[in-house]
């Protein structure tokens, strides 16, 4: 293997041989394979110059091609008409891998997760599997580094959650713009205090009942929200490829801007910048100078970057023209404010064109926006803009300090209102309707337990974030939050604390108490009632749905959609199946060749949770008296026979979970789907996080400090501003 060390001193500092020529190890691993493994480690720590990092010339011929021929060609290349997964590996040549980083990433994943070869085929020798992974990772490093680019963060408009926040911050509103039903948990009595580093033992929160919003919040009268932006499949609602701006929606934004500034509640008592921006000047100063003085900082904050004189002139002329026509000063400034928040420069998030076709660093203003929209879901504040204007924000020590500041600001609540609900897919609980006859305890009055259920994992997330706890708490927490009604609903798994003593069954405001978890069948996000309910049907659990949720959320490895011609399993057993367990009823799905691969991946994950019934209550037997069998293995490696052992198996693979969560966060932060070129960064993020005891704030910082987050691939021929702004 050809390896280039930046200096012998760097190499010796970590104990590597200067020549990089090692004899066979005492374990009998060939020198070439050992060198490759050491090189991967060295590259991860930055001791290699990756532009010359490449696989051994004969690796494809001696390792990869023979392995593919023996273990893969039967399904992926034997018959052109019956290639599984549309992947033909038989015709693969050495140079093909270097040109197709996505294919290399796929091969690494299926080998690393032991998804291939399938269970029905002869297994791959453990040492050979590892050799394949090492060589493929080497090829991936070389392919990604040679390309020196990342997928472009697409031009996108703000979603309505970001728009609401941005308008609030721009005008310093003392109320919200419009009600957002997607905010599943509302703060009461100021429990969310990230600056304290400690979550309160008792929190008072609000939740919306299903079908309508019961939260009464101060908002601008006469302002209606535009339609909710849908979450992308296996993604988030800020994805650029989902956030277009049609002419019809553009007209709606123009009307929306007017309705905001003309609302009867858009008045001095609610608008924090009223005196400095809207109020009529007391002195008879030069109108043009005064308007320009007020508009300049307002437009910079609105557009998140410096403005040209011609832009300022255009907006100032708009105000002066209205004043000349007899308009009140405040009304003229309202009109220009409405035009500003309807401008594409306000509505759209985008990077300026770069100077090269390869990746380059984002500028400080782009960094300010990425930071604020990632952690605050809104505009950069004045401190970020000032640091960007001085060219200081990207300096490592200042950037680290600003990340810490953003993580301690109350606006971090917006991150908690958007990321965890989408990551956990909690919107699915809205459509959960357990059978009223079988599960009457799920319903109380005209409301449902799901109001309480959905808050438990969200409060866990907020606590882990505020207290900077390890992300392993999401798998197996030693505490949780319960209301009285929710704790009672858990039945055998109710905590000794029994939740709150008052207000626990209320509809509008709920009291949740922090209680210790002593029974490990409780705790974490994977065994809470919300997830168990939303991954079940009205009559029974859905192990396949639960398994797919686990693969997607926990390991960031979503399965492919099922074939369209596969019939769904009935909610109730068919005649003659009454005596069967659910595992036995589902076994037929595994017999189809086009279903085996996915079922081998997701079935163990889903059946591991089978002791939890459709509303999350523990059970040992089915209604027919048969014992629940939840045993299985994780990645064909960790055997488990109960849910505690299953949690232990996941914790044994906590580095995979860390990497998966890093991928979710990076995708959320960049508003795009991740690609093969992002994989090196994910490895680095996960490694640094693991070294700091898997703490969540370290994970967030490393996502921000990663190359994909700090880079852009935006060639000059990319349109910088998607819509004309003349006259706006």
N, C-alpha and C positions, 0 to 999 in steps of 0.2 A: 504494500500500500504506500502510495506517495503522500507523505505528510510534511507540512512545512511549519516549523515552530518560529514564532516571532523572535524569540531569543532563547539561547540556552539557559539563561537565568530563569526565565519563566518556566521552562520545562523542569529544571532541577528543583524549583520551588515546590512542585507537587510530586516530586519523586519519580518522574518519568525518565527512562533511559534516553540519553541524547541521540543515539543512533536510531531509536525506534525499531531495533531489530532484536526481538526477544526469542530465546529458545523455547522449546515446548515447555509448557508449565507442568507442575507435578500432577495436575489433573488430566494431563494428556490432551489439552485443547491445542489445536494447531496454532503455530505462531501467527499466521495470517489472520485467523479469527480473533486471537487475543489482541493483536495490534488494532484491528477494526473496532473492538469493544473499547479499548483504551482511547482510541481516537475519538469515538463518539463522546466519551466522558470529557476529554480534553476540549473538544469543540464546544460542549455545553458550557464550560467554564471560561471560554474565550481565549484558550491558549493556541488555537490554530487559526490560520488565515483561510477562511472558508472558500475563497475563490479558487483555491487549488485543491480543495478537499474532494477526493473522488474515490470510487470503489476500485478494488484491485482489478486489473484488466480482464483476468480470466474468471472473475467471480460469477458472471452470468453463465458462462459455459460449464463451469465445474460445480456450481451449487444451485443456482436459480433454475436454469433450464432443465436439468435432470429431475429436480424436485417437482417442477410443474408437470413434466411429462409423466411422472410416476403417480402423482397424487391429485392432479388437477384436470388433466386433459380428458379424463373420462366424462366429466360434466361440462368442462369449459373448453371444448375444442374437438371432441371426437366426431361429432356430426354437426355440420353447419346448420342443419334444420332443427337441432335440439340443444342448442347452446343455452345453458342456464344463466340467467341474469344478463343476457346479451353480452357476455364477456367471453371472447375467444382468446385463450392463452396459448394455444398450440402454435399459432403463427407469430408469436412474440419474438422479436429480435432484441439484441442487446441495446441498440440505440433507441428502441421504442420507449424503454423505461425512462431514459434520461429526458425524453421529450414530453412525457406524460406524468407529471407529478401527482395528479389526482389518482391515477391508476396505482402508482406506487403507494400512496397513502392508503388506498383501499386494501391493497395486499397486506400492508403492515397491520392494519386494524383487524382483519379477519384472522391473521396468524396470531397476533398478540392476544386477542380475545378468545382464541381457540374455537372460532366459529367454523373454520375450515381446517382440514377436510371434515365433512359432516360425520355424525356419530355412526352412520351405517357403513362408512368407508374405513379402511385400515388407518390407524392413527399415525401421525407424524412423530418421528423420534424427537424427544425433547431437545437434544443437542442440535439436531438439524433444524428444528423450528427456530431456535435461538440464532443459529448462524444465518438463516434466511432473513430474520428480522434485522440483524446487525447489518447485513449487506444491503438490504432494501433501505434502511435508514441512511446509510452512507450515500446511496444513490439519490434519495430524497433531498439530503443536504446539498448535494452537488447541483441537482436540478433547480432547487429553489434559489440557491445562491447565484447560479449562473443567470437566472432570469432577472434577479434584482428588482422585483416588483411585487406589489400586493394588489388584490382586487381594489378597484376604485370605490371609495365610499360614495355612493350615488347621491346626486342632487335630489333633495327630498323636501317636501314641505313639513312644517310642524304638524304633529298629530294634535288632536284637540286637547289632550292633557297638557302637552307642552305649550300650546297656544294660550290656554287659560292661565298657566303659570307665568308665561312671558308677559302677558298683558297686566297681570297683577303686579309683577316686579317693575315693569316699565313705568306705570303710573303710581306705584306704591299704594295700591288699593287696600282698604281695610275690610274688604269683602271679596268673595269669589266672583268670577265673571258669570259663570253658569254652572248648574249642578252637573256633577260627573258621577253617574251611577257606577262606573268602573272602579271608582275608589271604594273598595269593599270595607275598609275600616276607617272610621273617623275618630280623631283625637278629641278627648274631653279633659278638661281640668289640667291641660298642659303636662301630661305625663312624659311626653317625648322630649328628653333633654340630653342630646348627644354630648354636649359639653361636659356633663357630669360624669360620663363614663359608667353610669349605673342606671339600670331600669328599675322603676318603682315596683315594690312588692304587690301593690294593688293598683290596677289601672282601670280607668273608666273610659269605655270606648263606645262607639255607635256603629251600627251595621244596618244596611238597607234590607228591608224585606224583599222577597223575590217578586218581581213584577212591577214594583214602583219604589220610589225613594221616600223613606220616612225621615230622612235627615233634614232638619230645618236649619239652614245656614244662611247668614246674611249674603245676599247676592244682588247684582244689578237688575232691577226690575225692567222688564221688556226686552231682555236679551235671551235669545234662544240658541242653544248649542247646535252646531252642525253635527251630522251623524257620527257615531262612534267609529273609530278606525279599528278594523279587525286585526287580530293577532295573526301573523303569518304562521303557516304550518311549521311546527318545530322552531318557531321564532317569536318575534315580538311585534308590537304594534307600531314601532318606529322604523320598520324596515323601509329603506328607500325605494325598493322595487314595488312597494305597495302604496306609496304615498304620492300619487300623482295630483295634478291640479287641472281639472277640466275647466273649459270656459264657464260651465254652469256653476261649478264650485267657486270659481274666481268671482263671479257675480255675487255669490252668497257671501264671500269674504268682504266684498265691498259694502254690502248691506249690513253685515255683522259689525264692521268697524263703525259705521254710522250709528247703529243701535246702541253700541257701547258708550260712545261719547255723548249721545243724546238721551241716555237713560236718566230719569229723574233722580236716580241715586248717584249719578256721576256728578258729585258736588263736593264742595270743600271738606265736608265731614268725612268723606270716604276716599278722597284722592289726596295722597300724601304730597304730591308735587304741585298741588294747586297754586300755592303762593309763588313758587319759583317759575312756573310755566304758564298757567292759565290766567292768573289774576291780572287785572288791568294795572299797568304801571301807575304809581302815584305821581311821579314827576312827568313833566312834558318833555321826555327825552326823544331823541331821534327814533322814530318808529322803526325804520329799516334796521338800524344798528341794534335796537332792543330785540326785535324779532330774531335777527341772526344770532345774537348772543344767547337767546333761549333755545333756539333750534339746534345749534351746533352740537352740544353735548347730548341732547335728546336723540338726534339722528345717529350719532356714534353708538349710543347704547342700543338703539333699535336695530341697527344694521350690523352691530358687533365688530365693526372695523372702521378705520378712518374714512371720511367722506371727502369727495372732491368739491372744489369751490362751485362748480357748475350745478352739483346736486343741491348744495346749500342755497345757491341762488334760486333754483327752481322752486324749492319749498318756501323760501322767504317771499318770493314774488307771489306765490299763491295766497299767502296771508295778507300781504300788502294790497293785493287786488280786492280782497274781500273787505278790508278796512276802508279802502277808497270808496267801495260801494255802500258804505254805511253800516257794516256789521259791527257788533260789539266785539271788543278785543278778545274776550273769553270765548265767544262763539267762533271767531276766526281761528283761534288756536285749537279749539275742539275739532274744527274741520280738518286742519292740517294733521292733527293727531290721528283722526280716523283714516286719512289718506296714508299715513305712515304705516299703521298696523294692517293696511290692506296691500301694501307694496310687496312685490316678490322679494325684495331685499330683506324684508322682515319675515315673511312667511317661509322662505326657503333657507335650508341649511346646506351649505356647499363650501368646498375648498376652492381657492383661486387656482388658476392654471399654473402648472409647474413649468420648470425650464427644461426638463429632460423627459425622456420616455420611460425612465426607470424611477424607482421610488426615491423620494427626497423628503427632507424634514418639513413638517408643516410649520407655518410661521406662528408667531406668538399669539396673534389674534385668533387664528384657527385653533390653536391649542386652548385658548381661553374658552372658546365655544364648546370644544369637545369635552373639556372638563366640566363645565357648568351644565350642559345638557345631559351628560352621563350621570352625575351625582345629584344635580338639583332639578333636572328636567326643565331648564329655563335659561334665560339670558345670563351672560357673565355679569357679575356685579362690578362696581366702579373700581375696586381694588384690582381685580383681574385685568380690566381694561387698561388701567394705569400702568401696571407691570408690563403688559403687552406693548403699550405705546413706547415704553422705555427700553424694550428689547430684553427685559430681565426675566420674564416668566419662564422661559425654557432653561434657565440656569439651574443645574441640579439641586442646589441647596434651597433655592427659592421655590422651585416646583414642588419639592418635598414638603416645604412649609405650607404651601397653598393647598396641597392635597389634605394635609392634617387639618387646616382651617375649614375646608369644605366638609370634611367628615365630622366636624364638631358643630356645624351650623344647623339650626333648626330646619333649614330647607332640605336637609337630608331626608326628612320625612317623605318628600316627594319621590325619592328613590325607592323608599319602602312601600309607597303607594302604587308603584308601577312594576318594578322588577320582580319581586317575589311572587306576586299574584299571577304574573304571566309565566314565570319560570315553572311554578308549580301547577299551572293550568287551572287555577281555582275557579275560573269562570264556568267551568263545566258543572260545578255543583248547583248552579242556578237551574239547570234542567233536570236535576235529580229528583225523581218522584217515587220513593219507596212505597210499596203497596200499603195503603192505610189499614187494611185488615190484618196483614202480617206484622206490620211495624207501626202500631198506633202511637208508641212513645216518641216517634220521630216528630209527630205533629202536636203542637199545643196551641189552643185557641185557633186562630186562622193563620198562624205563622208556623215556621218549621225550625227544627233544630239546626238546619244548615247555617242560619244566622250566627249561631254560637260556634258551630264547627269550624267555619272558615276563618275565625279569628285566632284560633289556637296556633296554627302554624305561622300566621303572620306575626303574632306577638313573639313567638320563638325567634323568628328571623330578626325582628327589631332588637331583641335583647342580645342576641349573638353579635349583631353589628355594633350596637352602642357600647357593649362591654368588651368588644374586641376578643371574643371567645373563639376557640377553634371551630372550624366548619364541621368537624366530626360530630358536633352537637346536633347537626341536622340529621345525622344517622341514628344516634343513640344518646339523647340528651339526659342529663341528670336532673332536669327541672322541666316544668311546663306551666302554662296558664290555663286555669279552668274557671268557668262560672259555675254556680250551683247547679243549674239545669244541665249544663254540658257534663259535669262530673257525674251526676246521677244517670245520665244517658249511657255512660260507659259500662254500667252494670258491674260485672266482676272486676273490671279494671279501674273502677273509681279510685281516686286517690284518698289517702287518709284525711287530707285537709278538707275535703268536701267543698272546695271552692269558696265563694263568698257567702256571707250570711245575710246580705240584704241586696236587693236590686238584681239578683242573679237571673231572675226570670223575666225581667223587663224587656220590652220590645225596643224602645228607642235608645236607652242608655244601659249598658251592661257593665257589671263589675266583674273583673277577672282577677283572681289571686294567683300569685306565684306559689307553686307547690313542688316539693321534691318528688322525683321519680324513683321509687324503690323497686318497682316491678318493671324489668326491662322490656316487657311486652308493651309498655307505654313509652312515650317519649319519642322525639325526633319527628321528622316530616313524613316518614314512610309508613308509620303505623297509626297515624291519627285518624279520627273519625271522618274528617272532611275528605281525605284522599280515598279512604275505603268506600265512602258513599258515592262519590262522583265517578268511581271506576266500577260501579255495580249497576245492575238493572233494577227494575221495580220488584222482581221476584227473587233474584239470585245474584250471587257474585259473578263477576266476569274476569276470571284469571288471565285471559289473554289481554284484556284491556289493562288490567293492573300490571302485567308484565311489560306491555308496550310503554306504559307510563314510567315504569322503573328504568327501562332501557333508555328512554328519551331524557327524562329529568335527571336521574342520578348519574348515569354514565355517558349522557350526551351521544347516544348511539341509536337513534330512532330506527325501528324496523321499517321495511318497505310496506306500503299498503297491501292488504290481502287481495288475491285475485278476485275479479268482479264476479266470477261464476261460483264462488264458494258460498254455500248457503249458511246463514247464521244459525247458531245453536239456539233452539227455543228456550224461552224463559222457564217453561215447565217441562219436565221429562215427558217424552212420548210414551205411548202405551207400550208396556213391556220394559221400560227403562226406569221404572220407579225405584228399583232396588239398587241402581248403579250410583256410584259416586260421580261427582262432577268431572273428576279426572278421567274416569272410565268413559263417560259420555263424550268427552272432548278428544279421546284417543283417535277417533276416526279422522280428525283433521290432520293428524300427523302422517297419515298414510299416503297423502298426495305428495308426489315428488316436488311440486312447486310450492308446497307449504312446509316441508320438513325443515329447511334451513332456518326460517324465522321462528318456527315453533321450538326448535332446539335452543334458540337464543332467548325467547321471551317466556316460555312455559315455566321454567324453574323460578324465574323472578315473580311470576304471577301466583303460582301455587304456593310459594313461600308465605303468602299473606292470606291463605285460604282459611285460617282460623278466625279471621275477622269477617263477620256476616255483612250483609249489604248496608248496614248503618254503623259498622265499626265495632259492634259488640262481640266479645270473645265467645267462641263456641268450640267444643271438642268433637261434636257429632253433628251430622246432617239431620234433617227432619225425618229421614227414613231409618235413623238409628246407626248408620254406618259411620265409622270413625273418619275424621278429617285427616287426610294424608297430605302434609305440606312438604315432605322431605324432597331433597334434590341436591344439586351441586351448582356452585357459582363458577362460571368459566371452566367447567369440567375439571376443577381444581380443588375447590373447597366444599366438602360435603357438609350438609346440615340436616338436622331432623326436627328442629323447632325454630321459632322465629328469633330467639336469642342467639342461637348459633348462626342464623342467617345474618343478623346484624354483625356478628363477629366476623363473618366471611367478608362482608362489605368493608368493615374496618381494616381487615387484612389487605384490602385493595383500595385503601383510602387515597393512594396516589392517583389511581384512575379517577376516583370521584373528584379529587382536587382538580385534575386536568379537565374533566368534564364541566365542572362548575366554572373554571376559568374560561372555557370556550363559550359558555352561555353569557358570561359577563362581557367578554370581548365582542361577541356578536351584538349584544345590546348596546355597548358603548360606540361601536362603529356603524350601527344601523345597517348591517349587511350580513349575508351568509359567509361563513368562514371557508377558506380554501386551503389547499395543500401548503401554500406559502406561509400560512399562519401557524403551521404545526410546530416549527422550531421554537417560536415564541411561547406557545402553550407549554412546551416542555420546560422552558426556562422559568416561566411563571410558577408552574407547579413545584419545581425544585426549590426555588427561593421560599415559597410559602411553606413547604414541608420543613425547611430548615428553621422556620420560626414557629414551630408547633402548630402549623396549619391555621394561623390566626386570620380572620376574615379581612381585617383592614390591611394586612400585609398582602393578601390576595388582590384586593382592590387596587392598592398602590402599584403592584407589579403589572397589573393589566394596563394601568395608565402609563407606566414607564416602559412598556413593551414597544418594540419597533413598529408593529402594525398600528398601534394607537398614535405614535408620534410621527408617523410617515403618511405620505399621500402618493398615489400614482395617478396623476392628473395631467396628462400631456397637453401641450398648448392647443391642440386642435379640439380639446374638450370645451363645450360651451360653458362659460363661467357663470353667466346670469341667465336663467332659463326663460325669463319673460322680459319684455321691454319695461322700462320704468319711467319713460318720459311722461311727464304730467302727473306722476304719482305724488 
